[in-house]
Amino acid sequence: MNPWPDQFPLFPEAASTVAGEVDAIYFFGLAVAAFFSLLIAVLVLWFAVRYRRRSEDEIGRPEKAAVLLEIGWSVIPLLILMVMFAWGAKVFYHVRRPPENALEYYVTAKQWMWKFQHPDGNREINHLHVPAGQAIKLIMTSEDVIHSFFVPEFRVKQDVLPGRYTYLWFQSDRPGRYTLFCNEYCGAEHSLMIGSVTVMEPGDYEAWLSAKEPVAGGQQLTGEELFSLQVCDTCHKPDSAARAPMLWGLYGEEVAMADGSVAIADEDYLRESILNPGARIVKGYDAIMPTYAGRLSEDELLQLILYIKSIGPEGDAEVAAAPAAETEADAGSGDEGSTP
């Protein structure tokens, strides 16, 4: 719980499950720093008065080293710092490791807007709606420069980098609307790169999803359509004649490389394999795949990755989450509209 009233402007509401842990270690560190700062200041003043020079003829005499005192003022701060380190590491690992049941949302940052895609393919710009009481995992990338996803009430912040995916998770049990900031200077309109995260009761969230209406002409290609359009299926076939690695059931598995190393087929691996296929060659295959860097937008790349994640080990491809167009209200909320 936030130890300060919600109305106090310097301390935002604690609106996520990790906020209390982050606040506790923050205030503990603040209290330790305040205690020792005050202690040192008082001792400096006291020693300045107690051991001041009382006459022109007074000469100081050397003092014997107090071994126990020196050990004490070295060991006690060390123990306090070790407690803070262990406590901080525990909170860090909790904040950095999303639960297995977390819903995955994809985030693309762009000067100067946030684009979101829901697990079912619905899309929003600058506004994200999520259900309360459910862990939310954000898989984020940037189309241009470094941005930073920051919601003060959730006590979570993560840089969003071009050319790779970064991850963040939160869970809020408090329905409400919370301000989203870009916390990394990203250009002239950085201060306007503001959005919101709206936490809704699960029933209200489902009703909101059902009520979203697509904008005519805004439909984008699905991952399955892109997979065929980019002729990926000519090499990545689910049979023995394939000239490239099997993709069916690949996501999350270990992949043996030609150099003897092993990689995990996660989002970053799939992204690298599409944009820079020569970086790591799969064992048993030749480096024949062309690069798709500059040929795919971030949204198209995301749809391809979602499709690869969705196709099962038997070769039966479930349709990847097809992105519905943004609502008219969302499309008008960014400086550059809804154009990817």
Phi, psi and omega in degrees: 000144176290121182289353180249152178301147180299335182283346182287116193293337183282347184232098182297161177303141175273101191244015176227168183290339180263352184299320180297320179294316180296317179297319183299313181289328177295312182289330174296312178299321178295319180293318178298315180297318180294319181298310183288328176296316179293319179299313181295318180297317179295316180296321178299314179294317181296315179294325179297324178279314185296321185246033178288158177281121188266343178209163180295332183271354184287132180241132180291155177241146181295142178259148176283142180294130176268095187300313182297322179296317181293322176296318181298312183283358171262317185285317183298311175298325178298315180297319179296317179293324178293323175297316179295322179295311181297317179296314179297321178296320179298314179295320181300312181294326177294316182291329186270350183245102181290148176298156183294333182269014183293139173283136184262122175243143180255137184235130174238121178265145182206143177298113356230081185203162176244131176244131184239146173231127180282164179304330181270003178101346177300147185234152177219159174237123176069354178226131179238127177253131181223156177279146177285152177074012182234131176294133182242123177253127178256127175251113197237147172211169181239145177275344186222280186245181178285128173241178179213123182273119186217121173240104186305321182294337179269346182060037178232144180207139180210132175294143178246116192249144174286143175086003179199171177254139170240164190230149178206147176221156175205162172218125180242132177258006183247103176303141181161179180246127186236140186282135177255128179244151162271119187258019178227126182302123188233011178138187189300325183258025181306318184293343180265359181276070184239138177224203180209154171241118180256118178265126185236153171301143185310317179296318178294323179296314179297320178295321179295318178299317182294332184274351181295133180246126179289153176276135181301134178081002183264001183293139178251166178292144175281168177299322180295319178293320177295322180301321178281319182297322180273012179052034176294332184285354177284336180248318181273079181256149178276048179210179185287348181272004183295137176266359181222164184303147174295135178258345182289117182077014184284322190302132178085354181268163175279140180238124179278131182260161181296333181273006178094351179278170180232136179238153174264129182282076176256191183299318182295321179295315180297319179298313180297321182294330179280316185272330181220069187296339180278354183296317179221121183261130180288139181302130177093001181233155178269160180275076184248352184284132177282161177280146177251013176297129181085351180258345181235138172282170179299321179294319178293320177298319178298317181296322177297316180295318178298322179294315179298323177294330188275338186281131189274173184292344182268001181088003178270106184279118169283145181294125179294158182303109182279127185286117173285157180290160178291155174288162180300323181292319180291318185297336181265006186268352181250158181295332185252017179068208184258008179291125181296000000 
